Amino acid sequence: MYYWQVRKYPPLQKENQYKPKIVTWTSIIDIGNIYNGQPLTAEEYLSVENKYVNAAHIYMNYMKVTHMEVYLIHKLKEELFIEHTLKYPECYSDEIINFYYSLQDKDNLSIREVDLISRLALREDIVCQLRHQDQFFLNHSYDYYMDIGSSIVCEAAICEIKELGLYIDLWNHPYEDNVWDNSLQ
């Protein structure tokens, strides 16, 4: 399996030269905080979140993935989830709230549900991994990173993801966080 890391951050190293780290937001809880002299708005947050959801769609479409199985590792404490829904109402529709409460480990998710679970994971409301058989893998990790695993390299998908304004890089070392690996052997 090939693994890519998708992120909104530029690489810290390019052609053996290190660049300084940028101070930027990494979570939904940063809405309202000041970055580059401007407050992060819910609209800006959702705009970037939409890019990640679209990136997952792009690769899934090229792989002809129509559903994914969820491995639910953890849900945020309900009190904190409710706090998020009240503090950021423009980010939490009834649909996503209802989905959060209905989500179970080993659920088989439609494309629309993959969108919803991706949003919840990017917001750190849940920790999970998704897979489609042994062909495609999706993981959202801390600080607004998304990992894609695929049985094939799809250059067209990679190019489209870059066109969204996101960075995508192939992992050049073993990806040890795939909880599915042992179940596929």
C-alpha positions in Angstrom: 0.0 0.0 0.0 1.2 3.5 -0.8 0.5 6.3 1.8 0.3 10.1 1.3 0.0 12.8 3.8 -2.4 15.7 2.9 -2.1 19.0 4.7 -2.7 22.7 4.3 0.8 23.5 5.5 3.7 24.0 3.0 6.7 21.6 3.5 9.2 22.6 6.1 12.0 21.4 3.9 12.5 21.9 0.1 15.6 20.8 -1.7 17.5 20.3 1.5 16.7 23.8 2.8 14.6 24.2 5.9 12.0 26.9 6.0 10.6 28.4 9.2 7.4 27.0 10.6 4.3 29.2 10.0 2.1 30.1 12.9 -1.4 28.9 11.8 -4.6 27.4 13.1 -4.8 23.6 13.5 -8.3 23.0 14.9 -11.9 24.2 14.9 -11.3 25.5 18.4 -9.0 28.1 16.8 -12.0 29.9 15.3 -11.9 33.5 16.5 -8.2 33.4 17.3 -5.9 35.9 15.4 -3.6 34.5 12.6 -1.6 36.8 10.3 -3.4 39.8 11.9 -6.9 38.5 11.1 -9.4 36.4 13.2 -10.1 32.9 11.8 -13.7 32.9 10.8 -16.0 29.9 10.6 -16.3 30.6 6.9 -12.6 30.3 6.4 -12.4 27.2 8.6 -15.2 25.5 6.6 -13.5 26.5 3.3 -10.4 24.7 4.2 -12.3 21.7 5.7 -14.2 21.5 2.3 -10.9 21.1 0.5 -10.0 18.1 2.7 -13.4 16.5 2.0 -13.0 17.2 -1.7 -9.5 15.7 -1.6 -10.8 12.5 -0.2 -13.6 12.4 -2.8 -11.1 12.9 -5.6 -9.0 10.0 -4.7 -12.0 7.8 -3.9 -13.5 8.6 -7.3 -10.3 7.5 -9.1 -10.3 4.3 -7.1 -14.0 3.8 -7.7 -14.7 3.6 -3.9 -18.4 3.8 -3.2 -18.4 3.0 0.5 -16.0 2.6 3.4 -15.9 0.7 6.6 -15.1 2.6 9.8 -12.9 1.6 12.6 -14.0 3.9 15.4 -11.3 4.4 17.9 -12.7 7.1 20.1 -15.5 9.7 20.3 -15.0 13.0 22.1 -16.7 13.2 25.5 -20.4 14.1 24.9 -20.1 17.3 27.0 -17.3 18.6 24.8 -19.1 17.7 21.6 -22.2 19.5 22.8 -20.0 22.5 23.7 -18.5 22.5 20.1 -22.0 22.4 18.6 -23.1 25.4 20.6 -19.9 27.4 20.2 -19.7 26.8 16.4 -23.3 26.4 15.2 -22.5 27.3 11.6 -20.3 24.2 11.5 -22.8 21.7 13.0 -25.9 21.0 11.1 -28.6 18.6 12.5 -27.4 16.1 10.0 -23.8 15.9 11.3 -25.0 16.0 14.9 -27.4 13.1 14.3 -24.7 11.2 12.4 -22.3 11.6 15.4 -24.8 10.0 17.7 -25.6 7.1 15.3 -22.0 6.3 14.3 -20.9 2.8 15.4 -17.7 0.9 15.0 -17.6 -1.3 11.8 -20.4 0.8 10.1 -20.3 0.6 6.3 -20.5 4.3 5.2 -21.8 5.8 2.0 -19.9 8.6 0.3 -22.1 11.2 2.0 -21.4 9.6 5.4 -17.6 9.6 4.6 -18.0 13.4 4.2 -19.6 13.7 7.6 -17.1 11.4 9.4 -14.2 13.3 7.8 -15.6 16.6 9.1 -16.0 15.1 12.6 -12.5 13.7 12.5 -11.0 17.0 11.3 -12.8 18.8 14.1 -11.3 16.2 16.5 -14.8 15.1 17.6 -13.8 11.5 16.8 -10.7 9.5 16.1 -11.2 6.8 13.4 -9.8 5.1 10.3 -11.7 4.2 7.2 -11.0 1.6 4.6 -12.4 0.1 1.4 -11.3 -3.5 1.4 -7.5 -3.6 0.9 -7.6 -0.9 -1.8 -8.1 2.4 0.0 -7.5 3.8 3.4 -8.3 7.2 5.0 -7.1 8.6 8.4 -7.5 12.1 9.8 -4.9 12.8 12.5 -4.0 15.6 14.9 -3.2 19.1 13.7 -5.2 19.0 10.5 -3.4 16.2 8.7 -5.1 13.6 6.5 -3.5 10.4 5.4 -4.5 8.5 2.3 -3.5 4.9 1.6 -4.0 3.4 -1.8 -3.1 0.1 -3.5 -2.1 2.1 -6.6 -0.4 5.4 -7.3 -2.9 7.7 -9.0 -1.0 10.7 -10.4 -4.2 12.4 -11.7 -5.8 12.4 -8.2 -2.6 13.7 -6.7 -2.5 16.6 -9.2 -6.2 17.4 -8.6 -5.6 17.5 -4.8 -2.7 19.9 -5.3 -5.0 22.1 -7.4 -7.2 22.5 -4.4 -4.4 24.3 -2.7 -3.4 21.4 -0.4 0.0 19.7 -0.2 0.2 15.9 -0.7 3.4 13.9 -0.2 4.2 10.3 -0.5 5.4 8.7 2.8 9.0 7.4 2.3 8.9 5.2 5.4 6.6 2.5 6.8 3.1 3.8 7.8 2.7 2.2 11.2 -0.6 3.8 12.2 -2.8 1.7 9.9 -4.9 -0.3 12.3 -6.2 -2.4 9.4 -2.9 -3.8 8.4 -3.0 -6.8 10.7 -6.6 -7.7 9.6 -5.6 -7.8 6.0 -2.8 -10.4 6.3 
